[in-house]
Amino acid sequence: MGSYSSALIPDPEEFNSVVSLAEKLNEQVAHVADERLQSELQTLATPPGLNSDRPPSRHPPNLEQLQTDLRDLRDQFELMKTQHNKEIKLLMNELDEEKRIRLTLQMEIQRMKKHMSK
């Protein structure tokens, strides 16, 4: 029959399996998150070039050309702002998911420590 003090010392193998499981889970989540981020970034359209189809002119641009260029720049800016907001939202969702996973793992470890101390 073992001593009382040996019953209070947790078996390292049990913690190793929890750590191993946590590491595998973290790797899988990181891989899935990376794939999801890459997929989302690829679906976002790149902004079109600024009047790249117009040939260069030796004359200074007239008011109409400047207004057209300004409108194009504003459109590009809005598109880039929309893309940026989508990327930020995606990253925030992934961060929230990582936080939930970490909290779940911490709670599981605490539960196992409590169970081992009984």
C-alpha positions in Angstrom: 0.0 0.0 0.0 1.4 3.4 -1.0 2.0 6.3 1.4 -0.5 9.2 1.7 2.1 11.7 0.3 2.6 9.7 -2.9 -1.2 9.9 -3.5 -1.0 13.7 -3.5 1.8 13.8 -6.1 0.2 13.9 -9.6 1.4 11.4 -12.2 3.5 13.4 -14.7 2.2 11.2 -17.6 -1.3 12.5 -17.1 -0.1 16.1 -17.4 2.1 15.2 -20.4 -1.0 13.9 -22.2 -2.9 17.1 -21.5 0.1 19.2 -22.7 0.4 17.0 -25.8 -3.3 17.3 -26.5 -3.2 21.1 -26.1 -0.2 21.4 -28.4 -1.9 19.3 -31.1 -5.1 21.4 -30.7 -3.1 24.6 -31.0 -1.3 23.4 -34.1 -4.6 22.4 -35.7 -6.3 25.7 -34.8 -3.4 27.7 -36.1 -3.4 25.8 -39.4 -7.1 26.2 -39.9 -7.0 29.9 -38.9 -4.1 30.5 -41.3 -5.9 28.7 -44.2 -9.1 30.7 -43.4 -7.1 34.0 -43.3 -5.4 33.2 -46.6 -8.7 32.3 -48.2 -10.3 35.5 -47.0 -7.5 37.7 -48.2 -7.5 36.1 -51.6 -11.2 36.8 -52.0 -10.7 40.5 -51.5 -10.4 42.3 -54.7 -7.3 44.4 -55.3 -8.0 48.0 -56.1 -7.8 48.9 -59.8 -5.0 51.1 -61.1 -5.5 54.8 -61.3 -6.5 55.6 -64.9 -3.8 53.2 -66.2 -5.6 53.0 -69.5 -5.2 56.7 -70.2 -2.1 57.6 -72.2 0.3 60.2 -70.8 -0.4 63.7 -72.0 2.1 66.6 -72.5 -0.7 69.0 -71.6 -1.6 69.8 -68.0 -4.8 67.9 -66.9 -8.0 69.9 -67.2 -10.6 70.3 -64.4 -12.6 67.4 -65.7 -9.7 65.0 -65.7 -8.7 66.1 -62.1 -12.3 65.5 -60.9 -12.3 62.1 -62.5 -9.0 61.3 -60.9 -10.2 62.5 -57.5 -13.4 60.4 -57.8 -11.3 57.3 -58.7 -9.0 58.0 -55.7 -12.0 58.3 -53.4 -13.4 55.0 -54.8 -10.1 53.3 -54.3 -9.8 54.6 -50.8 -13.3 53.4 -49.9 -12.6 50.0 -51.3 -9.3 49.7 -49.4 -11.1 50.9 -46.2 -13.8 48.2 -46.7 -11.1 45.5 -47.2 -9.2 46.7 -44.2 -12.3 46.6 -42.0 -13.1 43.0 -43.2 -9.5 41.9 -42.4 -9.7 43.5 -39.0 -13.0 41.8 -38.3 -11.7 38.4 -39.4 -8.6 38.8 -37.2 -10.7 39.8 -34.2 -13.0 36.8 -34.7 -9.9 34.5 -34.9 -8.5 36.1 -31.7 -11.8 35.6 -29.9 -11.8 31.9 -31.0 -8.2 31.5 -29.7 -9.2 33.1 -26.4 -12.1 30.6 -26.0 -9.9 27.7 -26.8 -7.2 28.9 -24.3 -9.9 29.4 -21.6 -11.3 26.0 -22.2 -7.9 24.4 -21.9 -7.1 26.3 -18.7 -10.4 25.2 -17.2 -9.6 21.6 -18.2 -6.2 21.8 -16.6 -7.6 23.3 -13.4 -10.2 20.5 -13.3 -7.5 17.9 -13.7 -5.3 19.5 -11.1 -8.2 19.6 -8.7 -9.0 16.0 -9.5 -5.4 15.0 -9.0 -5.2 16.7 -5.6 -8.1 14.6 -4.2 
